[in-house]
Amino acid sequence: MPVVRTSLSIVLAKFPDHKDKIKRLFRESGTFQSLCEDYRRCAEASTYWNQSASEQAPARREEYGNLLQDLSEEILQNLRE
């Protein structure tokens, strides 16, 4: 049975040292919630393409890997503010 992971749980797992601030921002900021949801969707797509044997897979792996990095940096920027 697949485990359903929420955007909040995925971001908390990625940045465990910022747990309290992530929870506060998620509770108080719709913009941060959207950012976490974008991260979740991107992480799921990345997982899919990492398991794919499709001809498109290498390009998609790179694309989603770069996007995950950008979203991680944006989340960290929000945490530092």
C-alpha positions in Angstrom: 0.0 0.0 0.0 1.5 3.4 -1.0 2.2 5.9 1.7 0.5 9.3 1.1 3.0 12.1 1.8 1.7 15.6 2.2 3.7 18.6 1.0 4.4 19.6 4.6 5.7 16.1 5.5 8.0 16.1 2.4 9.4 19.5 3.2 9.9 18.7 6.9 11.8 15.5 5.8 14.0 17.5 3.4 14.8 20.2 6.0 14.6 18.6 9.5 16.7 21.3 11.1 14.0 23.9 10.3 11.0 22.0 11.6 9.5 24.7 13.8 9.9 27.5 11.2 8.5 25.3 8.4 5.4 24.5 10.5 4.9 28.1 11.4 5.3 29.4 7.8 3.1 26.6 6.4 0.4 27.6 8.9 0.7 31.3 8.3 1.5 31.7 4.6 -0.5 30.6 1.6 2.5 31.4 -0.5 4.7 29.1 1.5 2.0 26.4 1.3 2.0 26.7 -2.5 5.8 26.5 -2.6 5.7 23.3 -0.5 3.0 21.9 -2.9 5.2 22.7 -5.9 8.1 20.9 -4.2 5.9 17.8 -3.5 4.7 17.6 -7.1 8.2 18.1 -8.5 9.6 15.4 -6.1 6.9 13.0 -7.3 7.7 13.7 -10.9 11.4 13.3 -10.2 10.8 9.9 -8.6 8.7 8.8 -11.6 11.3 9.8 -14.2 14.2 8.3 -12.1 12.4 5.0 -12.4 11.4 5.3 -16.1 13.2 3.6 -18.9 11.6 5.9 -21.5 13.7 7.7 -24.1 12.6 11.0 -22.5 13.7 9.9 -19.0 17.3 11.3 -19.0 16.1 14.8 -20.1 13.3 14.7 -17.6 15.6 13.6 -14.8 17.8 16.5 -15.4 14.9 18.9 -15.8 13.2 17.8 -12.6 16.5 17.6 -10.7 17.2 21.2 -11.6 13.7 22.3 -10.6 13.9 20.5 -7.3 17.2 22.3 -6.6 15.6 25.7 -7.4 12.6 24.9 -5.2 14.9 23.8 -2.4 16.8 27.1 -2.6 13.5 29.1 -2.6 12.3 27.2 0.5 15.6 27.9 2.3 15.4 31.6 1.3 11.9 31.7 2.9 13.3 30.0 6.0 16.1 32.6 6.3 13.7 35.6 6.1 
